């Protein structure tokens, strides 16, 4: 059981737990992703249909403009060369235009007198036939508007099929003389429009305002359904931006120049089926790859774990050694000063004894007083050495001690360092909390906090009376809390989340470990934590630890 609990808390268990959770998540997502993907594909398909119809309309308008421009150019040439009354030359230029142009399936010119030329060939007839020609809708409309026109012809006399007549007026000396038309078979319209590429399961068509689908469709039943639904919508005055046939959406867009519509659709079930088949194959491949990746990751983790752990342990040892050496460097001058003071006192007492003895003025009372003073100096020296020795113990033995006394001993070691920069440390609450802990580890963390607090107040305040640090000691049944507060510049918001996670100093000068190492010691050595309670006015750091530490950490 203990082995299992230990494994449950280990990093390995967390990694395997993440892998298991990820696997279950992938399976769960795969079950739900199928329907979501299908719906998304249909939605994207509908959006693509709308974009396609708009693209076709633009392409169709461009296509019409190119042909109207070509007809207008020929009409202008005919006018400049005055060919309207010269049938032979007129026939030649129309025939040449028809043969050299790929824009039209036929080219026709109908004179105002009823004569008509188709592909350069003149067709004759009687008066009745002439009158019928000049009453044709495309001729009348072009003559009346004196501008280009476009008309649908159900059955062209020569081509014997549905066509689109694109016509322009022709003049001589400013007078109307006839209509020049380019004829395009309805079945060839989309073949001649460039940049129209759709997937194999897509289709598009032209439909008149009355609902008649002009272009060819392979699915006759679908064509009839489109025509019927379009007519119903037109009669009901519904929005003609799209129709739904058998749950499939078909997008519509109006061609302004014709008052017709372009439609685009797709066989959704067939298209979705093909796309989902690809998706299923990809999903299966992905899942297999995922399993292989898990096995590979596990293998690499097992191979590298020991090496990484060894490197990390070496790093921690170097980090701890660096901390010790840095602290020793900062405290050594203060310890030296505290050693010299009792030594000088002893030297002075010895000199006094020698002088009194030489002058034969040494009595028993004076001797006892001088010896008591020497004993006090020796005790002070011994206490200083003991505090210094305990602070730098390499062992981390657990013992019972007073937290307040431990803090005072640390301040005694730092007395010279703090006095040199006129920093005052106030014990706000020095209640005698007795703990069973690692004294030297707690002092080491407090040393980091006091050093940081000292640097903060020295940097901010030129007035030495404001250079104060407050230390407060509190406890509850299980924890002891020591707070170190000061009114320096505070901790910026940008650094708030970094001060405990960066194994380097954030100040211009520092030992390079600081709060990162302090928090690590608190977490791993004394069953506690180090955290920022207030980031400014005052800046407060709190060290917490177990009152009764059980076993080695």
Rosetta blueprint (number, residue, H / E / L):
1 X L
2 X H
3 X H
4 X H
5 X H
6 X H
7 X H
8 X H
9 X H
10 X L
11 X H
12 X H
13 X H
14 X H
15 X H
16 X H
17 X H
18 X H
19 X H
20 X H
21 X H
22 X H
23 X H
24 X H
25 X H
26 X H
27 X H
28 X H
29 X H
30 X H
31 X H
32 X H
33 X H
34 X H
35 X H
36 X H
37 X H
38 X H
39 X H
40 X H
41 X H
42 X H
43 X H
44 X H
45 X H
46 X H
47 X H
48 X H
49 X H
50 X H
51 X H
52 X H
53 X H
54 X H
55 X H
56 X H
57 X H
58 X H
59 X H
60 X H
61 X H
62 X H
63 X H
64 X H
65 X H
66 X H
67 X H
68 X H
69 X H
70 X H
71 X H
72 X H
73 X H
74 X H
75 X H
76 X H
77 X H
78 X H
79 X H
80 X H
81 X L
82 X L
83 X L
84 X L
85 X L
86 X L
87 X H
88 X H
89 X H
90 X H
91 X H
92 X H
93 X H
94 X H
95 X H
96 X H
97 X H
98 X H
99 X H
100 X H
101 X L
102 X L
103 X L
104 X L
105 X L
106 X E
107 X E
108 X E
109 X E
110 X E
111 X E
112 X L
113 X L
114 X L
115 X L
116 X E
117 X E
118 X E
119 X L
120 X L
121 X E
122 X E
123 X E
124 X L
125 X L
126 X L
127 X H
128 X H
129 X H
130 X H
131 X H
132 X H
133 X H
134 X H
135 X L
136 X L
137 X H
138 X H
139 X H
140 X H
141 X H
142 X H
143 X H
144 X H
145 X H
146 X L
147 X L
148 X L
149 X E
150 X E
151 X E
152 X E
153 X E
154 X L
155 X L
156 X L
157 X L
158 X L
159 X L
160 X L
161 X L
162 X L
163 X E
164 X E
165 X E
166 X E
167 X E
168 X E
169 X E
170 X E
171 X E
172 X E
173 X L
174 X L
175 X E
176 X E
177 X E
178 X E
179 X E
180 X E
181 X E
182 X E
183 X E
184 X E
185 X E
186 X H
187 X H
188 X H
189 X H
190 X H
191 X H
192 X H
193 X L
194 X L
195 X L
196 X L
197 X L
198 X L
199 X L
200 X L
201 X L
202 X E
203 X E
204 X E
205 X E
206 X E
207 X E
208 X L
209 X L
210 X L
211 X L
212 X L
213 X E
214 X L
215 X L
216 X L
217 X L
218 X L
219 X L
220 X H
221 X H
222 X H
223 X H
224 X H
225 X H
226 X H
227 X H
228 X H
229 X H
230 X H
231 X H
232 X H
233 X H
234 X H
235 X H
236 X H
237 X L
238 X L
239 X L
240 X L
241 X L
242 X E
243 X E
244 X E
245 X E
246 X L
247 X L
248 X E
249 X E
250 X E
251 X E
252 X E
253 X E
254 X E
255 X E
256 X L
257 X L
258 X L
259 X L
260 X E
261 X E
262 X E
263 X E
264 X E
265 X E
266 X E
267 X L
268 X H
269 X H
270 X H
271 X H
272 X H
273 X H
274 X H
275 X H
276 X H
277 X H
278 X H
279 X H
280 X H
281 X H
282 X H
283 X H
284 X H
285 X H
286 X H
287 X H
288 X H
289 X H
290 X H
291 X H
292 X H
293 X H
294 X H
295 X H
296 X H
297 X H
298 X H
299 X H
300 X H
301 X H
302 X H
303 X H
304 X H
305 X H
306 X H
307 X H
308 X H
309 X H
310 X H
311 X H
312 X H
313 X H
314 X H
315 X H
316 X H
317 X H
318 X H
319 X H
320 X H
321 X H
322 X H
323 X H
324 X H
325 X H
326 X H
327 X H
328 X H
329 X H
330 X H
331 X H
332 X H
333 X H
334 X H
335 X H
336 X H
337 X H
338 X H
339 X H
340 X H
341 X H
342 X H
343 X H
344 X H
345 X H
346 X H
347 X H
348 X H
349 X H
350 X H
351 X H
352 X H
353 X H
354 X H
355 X H
356 X H
357 X H
358 X H
359 X L
360 X L
361 X L
362 X L
363 X L
364 X H
365 X H
366 X H
367 X H
368 X H
369 X H
370 X H
371 X H
372 X H
373 X H
374 X H
375 X H
376 X H
377 X H
378 X H
379 X H
380 X H
381 X H
382 X H
383 X H
384 X H
385 X H
386 X H
387 X H
388 X H
389 X H
390 X H
391 X H
392 X L
393 X L
394 X L
395 X L
396 X L
397 X L
398 X L
399 X E
400 X E
401 X E
402 X E
403 X H
404 X H
405 X H
406 X H
407 X H
408 X H
409 X H
410 X H
411 X H
412 X H
413 X H
414 X L
415 X H
416 X H
417 X H
418 X H
419 X H
420 X H
421 X L
422 X L
423 X L
424 X E
425 X E
426 X E
427 X E
428 X E
429 X E
430 X L
431 X L
432 X L
433 X L
434 X E
435 X E
436 X E
437 X E
438 X L
439 X H
440 X H
441 X H
442 X H
443 X H
444 X H
445 X H
446 X H
447 X H
448 X H
449 X H
450 X H
451 X H
452 X H
453 X H
454 X H
455 X H
456 X H
457 X H
458 X H
459 X H
460 X H
461 X L
462 X L
463 X L
464 X H
465 X H
466 X H
467 X L
468 X E
469 X E
470 X E
471 X E
472 X E
473 X E
474 X E
475 X E
476 X L
477 X L
478 X L
479 X E
480 X E
481 X E
482 X E
483 X E
484 X E
485 X E
486 X E
487 X L
488 X L
489 X L
490 X L
491 X L
492 X L
493 X H
494 X H
495 X H
496 X H
497 X L
498 X L
499 X L
500 X L
501 X L
502 X L
503 X L
504 X L
505 X L
506 X L
507 X L
508 X L
509 X L
510 X L
511 X L
512 X L
513 X L
514 X H
515 X H
516 X H
517 X H
518 X H
519 X H
520 X H
521 X H
522 X H
523 X H
524 X H
525 X H
526 X L
527 X L
528 X L
529 X E
530 X E
531 X E
532 X E
533 X E
534 X E
535 X E
536 X L
537 X L
538 X L
539 X E
540 X E
541 X E
542 X E
543 X E
544 X E
545 X E
546 X E
547 X L
548 X E
549 X L
550 X L
551 X L
552 X L
553 X L
